[in-house]
Amino acid sequence: MSFYSKIELEELGLKEFGENVQISKKASIYNAENISIGSNVRIDDFCLLSGSGGSISLGSYIHVAAYSAIYGGGGVVLKDFSGLASRCVIYSTSDDYSGACLTNPTVPDKYLNIQRGIVILNKHVLIGTNSTIFPGVEIGEGSAVGAHSLVTKKLEEWGIYFGSPARKLKNRKKDLLEMENALYQGS
């Protein structure tokens, strides 16, 4: 995997980025000026980040695995230690599928009814492969979403969720908080 150098990252025109940022040269980035990236972040091959019409903010210690997409039109925030497994999609905007209006980006706005809502993945949130997150969703700190899940509403903290729509299966352990502290203390 070939990553952009620091100079190449500067040339992309990102709003800001921290140290040790690894973005694959095979990733697609649109409206980079609306995308902020913290430190220790890796974005793999064939990912798509679109800051068009909104913003994307990635904290630190984040991994976005291959073939994932983040559409930031309504705003997307991934806080520290969160991550997307391969083939995940986050939508912060969506067309109205009811049939009451037209759909798709080739149609003038007056014929559309775009649904917008910021998506927030709080600290230590993990999203399993092939999962989809809809606009306006906030996932509580420490929660994990299993593979092939559809997240349509807010998920509480420290749960393990799975399904379509995602439902809570059980609580998630908090042992990782001690490891986070050790990492910051350099132990």
C-alpha positions, -999 to +999 in steps of 0.1 A: +000+000+000+014+034-010+005+064+013+008+101+006+038+118+020+035+148+043+041+172+014+015+154-008-010+156+021-004+194+022-010+195-016-044+177-011-057+208+006-071+192+037-085+217+063-059+203+088-041+171+096-019+158+124+011+136+127+015+101+113-014+104+089-015+076+063-039+080+034-036+055+006-029+070-028-058+048-040-083+066-018-106+093-033-110+126-015-135+153-025-137+188-011-106+182+010-109+218+024-138+205+045-119+175+059-100+176+092-078+147+103-061+142+137-029+122+144-023+085+140-049+080+113-049+054+085-072+054+055-069+024+033-072+017-005-104+025-023-120+046+005-140+076-004-142+107+017-166+134+004-167+168+022-191+182-004-217+204+012-206+196+048-176+185+068-157+154+079-138+155+112-116+125+121-100+125+155-068+106+164-060+068+164-086+061+137-086+035+110-109+035+080-105+002+062-106-006+025-136+003+004-154+023+031-171+056+023-179+087+043-203+112+029-200+144+049-228+166+034-246+168+067-215+165+088-196+135+101-175+132+132-154+102+142-138+107+176-106+092+189-101+054+187-131+049+165-129+029+133-147+015+103-140-021+091-140-027+053-169-017+031-187+005+057-207+035+045-217+066+065-244+088+050-250+122+065-275+131+037-300+110+019-326+114-008-363+111+002-373+077-011-411+081-005-419+091-041-430+126-030-401+142-049-373+134-073-340+119-063-303+121-072-277+148-076-284+155-112-319+170-103-323+207-093-327+212-056-362+226-058-374+191-068-355+173-040-362+167-003-327+159+010-326+145+045-295+159+065-282+151+099-248+150+115-234+115+122-212+112+153-192+081+162-180+088+198-147+075+213-139+038+209-168+031+185-162+003+161-183-004+130-182-040+116-177-048+079-205-040+054-224-018+079-244+013+069-251+043+091-279+068+082-280+106+086-286+120+121-272+090+140-250+092+171-233+061+184-225+063+221-190+060+234-175+025+234-202+008+214-195-017+187-217-025+157-215-060+142-210-068+105-238-062+080-258-039+104-280-010+095-279+019+120-309+041+117-311+057+152-290+067+182-272+039+199-264+041+236-229+039+252-209+007+257-232-017+239-227-043+213-253-039+185-262-060+155-288-064+128-310-045+104-320-023+121-293-026+147-304-038+181-285-041+214-272-076+221-253-070+253-229-046+271-193-041+259-164-044+283-145-012+293-110-028+297-098-008+267-099+024+288-070+012+309-050+005+277-059+040+264-044+055+296-013+033+293-008+045+257-010+081+267+014+076+296+038+058+273+038+025+292 
